[in-house]
Amino acid sequence: MGRFRNAALGASVIAAASLAVQAQGEPGSAPVAVYWMSVQTTSGFGGMGAQHNAAQMMMSGGYNPNAASHTLTLQLGSQRQPSGPPAAEHDPPPGLEVGPMLPLVTPQATPAHEDEGPAPPPQYQQPKGKMLIFWGCGEHAGPNQPLVIDFSTMTTQQGAAQFGRLMQAIQFTAMQPPSPARNTTYGEWPNAKSTVQVPAGGSLIGDHTVRGDYSPDIHFTLGQGQDFMPPFNMTQNTRNPSGSATLGWQPMNQARGYLAGMFGAQGQNEVVMWSSSQVQAIPFGLVEYLTNSEVARLVDAHVLMPPGQTACTIPEEAVRAAGQSGFYMMTAYGGEVNFSYPDRPPPPRPWHVEWTVKVRYRSATSGIVGMNMNEMMGGHGDDSDNTQRQQQQQQQQQQQQQHHGFGDVMRNLGGFVP
């Protein structure tokens, strides 16, 4: 299951790498320091934590589909260089329940060993198999579906152009957080020094302070509506008599747009992908976070579902092509909030920025298409029916094997999809 998810996430890097850089600040007014907080709520399979195996937990009856986890990524970039070793920290509000201080550690470059020669070139293998791509919500797939990508032709000029058009079908501006490459000095959390987990009840609401020997002190306050997004509350995940499948969820106040996707695999030579976008797209075509303006534009372009939508039907053709291995993912884009100091003065006075802060939000969930909550809990709704539970366990084992087949196909893509 992990390889299934990692293949999809790795593919998103391809899409993001080819997109334009989002400007920070105005020409001639680059802030001394930039600080980004990436705030994520994860439920479903992702909410269990990376240390657990989803199939094992379901078989043992220990899987809770409503479990959710909170994660933070903190990134500080500055134009300044410290006089000594860089040091910085984030002092969060007590309600976050992670302690009084989170250290922002500067990554150390690993020196190359002089006795090491150049690495041998990777052995090339001709990609094999094909990818069937569906899109749009509805009982049945629209015209000209599925789009079939033959992996064996991707090394040709025509095949590469087809794949490139697909990746660029939904154009957007990628966000560029602080990094060692973009900033004179950089610090981040979590890191090897501190990996404390944010508890499920932790809250971001309150005063935040970021201080260090290479940036000005940063103070900002997060209020109501600027906390972690709630986890997805899936109200429906059923296979319909027609052969389609319906995903339903309760709306989120912070959500500005939704995206649903499904992956599946038939054996080791066929990958099936579906996206809720009404525009021809693949589920890993969008990155994890989007600006407020990009979310609004993509909703208007019918790439993202609007915040008021609460259900989407996966077409029968896509569900059938994915077989029993359909694995869905839902993303709610929560937009962002921004702070700066000093405040922007009225024009035409110049604006010299000391620091800017960006807090960006998302919520995500995942599961197996058509598996209801009782089944996902391992059959706890009827412990006396051992036969039914054994059948569920066998089905889950088969699905896990099919997901590994998906990973095998994706690896055959070589450098196209890592």
matplotlib code that plots the C-alpha trace (Angstrom):
import matplotlib.pyplot as plt

x = [0.0, 2.9, 4.5, 1.1, 0.9, 4.7, 4.5, 1.7, 3.4, 6.7, 4.9, 3.6, 7.2, 7.3, 4.3, 5.6, 9.1, 8.1, 5.9, 6.7, 8.1, 5.7, 7.2, 7.6, 7.1, 7.6, 10.5, 13.1, 11.2, 12.4, 11.8, 14.8, 13.1, 10.3, 8.6, 6.2, 4.0, 2.5, -0.5, -2.0, -4.8, -4.7, -7.3, -8.2, -5.2, -2.9, -4.3, -3.0, 0.7, 3.5, 4.5, 1.4, 0.6, -3.0, -3.8, -2.4, -4.4, -7.6, -7.1, -6.5, -9.6, -7.5, -8.1, -10.1, -11.2, -12.1, -8.5, -6.8, -3.4, -2.0, 1.4, 3.3, 6.2, 8.1, 10.5, 12.5, 14.6, 16.7, 19.0, 21.3, 24.2, 24.8, 28.1, 28.4, 26.5, 22.9, 20.2, 16.5, 13.3, 9.5, 7.7, 4.1, 1.0, 0.5, -2.5, -0.4, 0.9, 4.3, 6.3, 7.6, 9.9, 10.4, 14.1, 14.5, 17.6, 19.8, 20.5, 24.1, 25.4, 27.0, 30.6, 31.6, 34.3, 37.3, 37.9, 34.5, 34.4, 31.5, 28.4, 27.7, 24.8, 21.5, 20.6, 17.9, 14.8, 12.2, 9.0, 6.2, 2.5, -0.1, -2.1, -5.8, -6.9, -10.5, -11.8, -15.0, -17.8, -20.8, -22.4, -20.5, -17.2, -17.4, -16.5, -13.0, -12.3, -10.2, -7.1, -4.5, -0.8, 1.4, 4.6, 6.6, 6.1, 7.1, 10.7, 9.6, 9.1, 5.4, 4.9, 6.9, 4.8, 1.6, 2.6, 3.9, 0.5, -1.2, 0.9, 0.4, -3.3, -4.0, -1.6, -1.0, 1.7, 3.8, 4.4, 8.1, 8.7, 12.0, 14.9, 18.7, 18.9, 16.7, 17.9, 21.2, 20.4, 17.7, 16.1, 13.4, 11.3, 10.8, 14.4, 16.8, 16.9, 13.1, 10.5, 7.8, 4.3, 1.5, -1.3, -4.8, -6.1, -3.3, -4.4, -2.5, -4.8, -2.8, 0.4, 3.5, 7.0, 10.0, 13.4, 17.0, 20.5, 20.0, 16.5, 14.5, 12.0, 8.7, 5.4, 2.0, -1.3, -3.6, -7.3, -10.6, -10.7, -6.9, -6.4, -5.9, -8.6, -11.0, -10.5, -12.8, -16.0, -16.9, -20.7, -20.7, -18.3, -20.4, -20.4, -23.7, -25.9, -24.9, -21.3, -20.2, -19.1, -20.1, -18.0, -19.8, -18.5, -19.6, -18.5, -15.7, -15.9, -12.2, -12.3, -12.0, -12.0, -11.9, -10.1, -10.8, -8.7, -8.6, -5.8, -6.1, -4.1, -5.0, -2.0, 1.4, 0.9, -2.0, -2.6, -5.9, -6.3, -9.3, -9.7, -12.8, -11.6, -13.9, -10.7, -8.6, -6.2, -4.5, -4.8, -1.1, -1.3, -1.7, 0.8, -0.2, -0.7, -2.2, -2.6, -6.0, -6.1, -5.0, -7.7, -10.4, -9.1, -9.1, -12.6, -13.8, -12.0, -13.8, -10.5, -11.4, -14.8, -16.4, -16.5, -20.3, -20.0, -20.4, -20.5, -18.9, -19.6, -16.7, -17.8, -18.7, -16.0, -13.2, -14.4, -14.6, -11.2, -9.7, -11.2, -11.2, -8.0, -9.6, -7.9, -9.4, -7.8, -9.6, -8.0, -9.5, -7.6, -7.8, -5.9, -3.6, -3.2, -0.4, 1.3, 4.0, 5.9, 5.8, 2.3, 2.1, 2.0, -0.2, 1.3, 3.6, 5.7, 8.3, 7.7, 10.7, 9.7, 11.3, 9.5, 6.6, 4.7, 2.6, 0.4, -1.1, -3.7, -4.9, -6.9, -6.7, -8.1, -7.9, -9.4, -10.5, -13.4, -16.6, -15.4, -17.9, -17.0, -17.9, -15.7, -12.8, -13.1, -12.4, -16.0, -16.5, -20.1, -20.8, -18.1, -20.2, -20.0, -16.5, -17.1, -17.8, -14.8, -12.5, -13.9, -13.2, -9.6, -9.1, -10.4, -8.1, -5.1, -6.0, -6.3, -2.8, -1.3, -3.0, -1.6, 1.9, 1.2, 0.5, 3.9, 5.6, 4.0, 5.0, 8.6, 8.6, 8.2, 11.8, 12.7, 9.2, 7.5, 9.9]
y = [0.0, 2.3, 1.8, 2.5, 5.9, 6.7, 6.1, 8.7, 11.2, 10.8, 11.4, 14.8, 16.0, 15.8, 18.1, 20.6, 20.7, 22.0, 24.9, 28.6, 29.9, 32.0, 35.4, 36.3, 40.0, 42.8, 43.7, 45.4, 44.6, 41.1, 40.5, 39.8, 36.6, 34.4, 31.8, 29.1, 26.7, 23.8, 22.5, 19.1, 16.9, 13.3, 10.6, 7.2, 5.0, 8.0, 8.9, 5.7, 6.8, 5.4, 2.9, 0.7, -1.6, -0.9, -4.4, -5.9, -3.5, -4.2, -8.0, -7.7, -5.5, -2.6, -0.1, 3.0, 4.7, 7.9, 8.2, 11.4, 12.9, 16.4, 17.2, 20.4, 21.4, 24.6, 26.4, 29.5, 31.3, 34.5, 36.8, 37.0, 34.9, 34.1, 35.0, 31.4, 28.2, 29.0, 28.6, 29.3, 28.2, 28.4, 29.1, 27.8, 28.4, 26.0, 24.5, 22.8, 20.5, 20.0, 21.7, 25.3, 25.3, 23.6, 23.9, 24.9, 23.0, 24.0, 20.8, 19.9, 19.1, 15.6, 15.9, 13.8, 11.2, 11.8, 8.1, 7.6, 7.6, 8.6, 6.4, 4.0, 5.0, 3.3, 0.3, 1.3, -0.8, -0.3, 0.7, -1.8, -1.8, 0.9, 3.5, 4.0, 7.5, 8.5, 11.8, 13.5, 12.7, 10.7, 7.3, 6.8, 8.1, 10.9, 10.8, 9.8, 7.9, 6.3, 8.0, 5.2, 5.8, 3.1, 3.1, 1.5, 4.6, 7.1, 7.1, 8.2, 11.8, 11.3, 9.4, 12.0, 14.8, 13.0, 12.5, 16.1, 17.5, 15.4, 16.7, 20.3, 20.0, 21.8, 24.6, 26.3, 28.2, 26.1, 27.5, 27.8, 27.6, 28.6, 26.2, 25.9, 26.7, 29.8, 31.4, 32.4, 30.6, 28.1, 26.1, 23.5, 21.3, 18.4, 17.3, 14.8, 16.9, 17.0, 14.7, 15.3, 14.3, 16.9, 15.3, 14.9, 17.5, 20.0, 23.5, 26.3, 29.0, 31.6, 33.6, 32.3, 33.6, 32.7, 33.8, 33.1, 34.5, 34.9, 36.5, 39.2, 38.1, 37.1, 37.5, 36.6, 35.2, 32.6, 32.9, 31.1, 29.6, 29.4, 26.1, 22.6, 21.7, 19.0, 15.5, 14.2, 12.8, 10.3, 9.9, 7.4, 5.0, 2.5, 0.5, 1.2, -1.4, 0.2, -0.6, 3.0, 4.0, 7.1, 9.0, 11.4, 13.7, 16.4, 19.9, 21.7, 25.4, 26.0, 24.1, 26.2, 23.3, 19.4, 16.9, 13.2, 10.5, 6.8, 4.4, 0.7, -2.0, -5.1, -7.4, -6.0, -4.4, -2.0, 1.0, 2.7, 6.3, 8.5, 12.1, 14.1, 16.9, 17.7, 18.6, 15.7, 15.2, 12.6, 12.5, 13.4, 16.4, 18.9, 19.5, 19.3, 23.0, 25.8, 29.6, 31.1, 32.5, 29.3, 27.3, 29.8, 29.7, 25.9, 25.7, 28.1, 25.9, 22.8, 21.2, 21.3, 20.6, 23.7, 23.9, 23.3, 19.9, 16.9, 13.9, 12.5, 9.4, 7.4, 6.2, 2.6, 2.2, 3.4, 1.2, -1.8, -1.2, -0.9, -4.2, -4.8, -2.7, 0.7, 3.0, 6.5, 9.7, 12.9, 16.3, 19.5, 22.6, 25.1, 28.0, 30.1, 33.1, 35.6, 38.1, 40.7, 43.3, 46.2, 46.7, 47.9, 51.8, 53.7, 54.4, 55.8, 55.3, 52.5, 49.3, 47.7, 44.3, 42.8, 39.4, 37.6, 34.5, 32.1, 29.4, 27.0, 24.3, 21.0, 17.9, 14.5, 11.0, 7.7, 4.2, 1.3, 2.1, 0.5, -0.8, 0.5, 1.5, -1.8, -3.7, -1.3, -1.9, -5.6, -6.7, -5.6, -4.9, -8.7, -10.6, -13.7, -14.1, -15.5, -16.6, -13.1, -11.8, -14.4, -13.4, -9.8, -10.7, -12.6, -9.7, -7.3, -9.6, -9.7, -5.9, -5.6, -7.9, -5.9, -2.6, -4.2, -4.9, -1.2, -0.4, -2.8, -1.1, 2.4, 1.3, 0.1, 3.7, 4.4, 8.1, 9.3, 8.5, 7.8]
z = [0.0, 0.8, -2.6, -4.2, -2.5, -2.9, -6.7, -7.0, -4.7, -6.6, -9.9, -8.6, -8.5, -12.3, -12.6, -10.1, -11.5, -14.9, -13.6, -13.2, -9.9, -7.8, -7.0, -3.3, -2.5, -5.0, -7.2, -5.0, -1.8, -1.0, 2.7, 5.0, 6.2, 4.8, 7.0, 5.8, 7.7, 5.8, 7.8, 6.9, 8.3, 7.1, 7.7, 6.2, 5.5, 5.8, 9.2, 10.7, 10.5, 8.4, 11.1, 10.5, 7.6, 6.4, 5.4, 8.6, 10.7, 8.9, 9.2, 12.9, 13.4, 14.6, 11.7, 12.5, 9.3, 11.3, 12.8, 11.8, 12.2, 12.2, 10.6, 10.3, 8.1, 9.2, 6.9, 7.6, 4.9, 5.4, 3.4, 6.4, 7.5, 11.1, 12.7, 14.0, 13.6, 12.5, 15.2, 15.1, 16.8, 16.7, 19.9, 19.4, 21.5, 24.4, 22.7, 20.1, 22.8, 21.4, 24.1, 24.4, 21.4, 18.0, 16.8, 13.2, 12.1, 9.1, 7.0, 6.7, 3.2, 3.1, 1.9, -1.1, -0.4, -2.6, -3.1, -4.6, -8.4, -10.5, -10.0, -12.9, -15.1, -14.2, -16.3, -18.8, -19.1, -21.8, -20.1, -20.4, -20.0, -20.4, -18.5, -18.9, -17.8, -17.0, -15.7, -14.6, -12.1, -13.5, -14.0, -17.2, -18.7, -21.2, -24.9, -25.9, -22.7, -21.6, -22.9, -23.3, -22.7, -24.0, -21.9, -24.7, -26.9, -24.2, -25.3, -28.8, -29.7, -30.2, -26.9, -24.9, -26.5, -25.6, -22.0, -21.8, -23.0, -20.4, -17.5, -18.7, -19.3, -16.0, -15.8, -12.5, -10.7, -8.3, -4.8, -3.9, -0.1, 1.5, 0.8, 1.1, -2.6, -2.5, 0.7, 2.2, 5.4, 6.0, 8.9, 9.1, 11.3, 11.7, 11.8, 13.3, 16.5, 17.0, 15.6, 18.2, 16.9, 16.9, 18.9, 17.3, 19.8, 19.2, 18.0, 16.1, 17.5, 19.5, 19.4, 17.5, 17.7, 15.4, 16.5, 15.3, 14.9, 11.1, 10.9, 12.6, 15.3, 13.8, 15.7, 14.4, 15.7, 14.3, 15.1, 14.5, 11.0, 10.8, 12.7, 11.3, 8.8, 10.0, 8.7, 5.9, 7.2, 4.4, 4.3, 1.3, -0.3, -2.2, -5.4, -7.2, -9.0, -12.3, -11.7, -10.8, -7.3, -5.3, -2.8, -0.5, 2.3, 4.6, 3.6, 5.3, 6.2, 5.4, 2.1, -1.1, -3.5, -3.7, -5.8, -5.9, -7.6, -8.0, -8.8, -9.8, -11.4, -13.5, -13.1, -13.7, -17.1, -16.8, -14.6, -14.3, -13.1, -12.7, -11.6, -10.6, -12.9, -15.8, -17.7, -19.0, -16.1, -13.9, -10.1, -9.5, -11.9, -8.9, -6.1, -2.4, -1.8, -3.9, -3.4, -2.9, -6.4, -8.0, -6.1, -7.2, -10.8, -10.9, -9.5, -12.2, -14.8, -13.4, -12.5, -8.8, -7.4, -5.7, -1.9, -1.9, -3.7, -1.4, -3.7, -6.9, -8.8, -10.3, -13.8, -14.2, -16.9, -14.6, -11.7, -13.9, -15.4, -11.9, -10.8, -7.0, -6.5, -6.8, -4.2, -3.8, -2.5, -1.6, -1.1, 0.3, -0.5, 2.3, 0.8, 2.8, 5.2, 4.9, 7.3, 6.8, 8.8, 8.6, 7.1, 3.6, 3.6, 1.2, -2.2, -3.4, -0.3, -0.6, 1.3, 3.0, 4.3, 7.3, 7.2, 5.6, 6.9, 4.8, 6.4, 3.9, 4.6, 3.2, 4.4, 2.7, 3.1, 1.3, 1.2, -0.9, -3.3, -2.2, 1.2, 3.8, 7.3, 8.9, 6.5, 7.0, 10.8, 10.1, 10.5, 14.1, 13.4, 13.5, 15.3, 15.3, 11.5, 11.2, 7.6, 6.5, 8.2, 6.6, 3.2, 3.9, 4.9, 1.7, -0.4, 1.4, 0.7, -3.0, -3.0, -1.4, -4.1, -6.8, -5.3, -5.5, -9.1, -9.6, -8.1, -10.5, -13.5, -12.3, -11.8, -15.4, -16.4, -15.6, -15.5, -16.5, -13.2, -10.3]

ax = plt.figure().add_subplot(projection="3d")
ax.plot(x, y, z, "-o")
ax.set_aspect("equal")
plt.show()
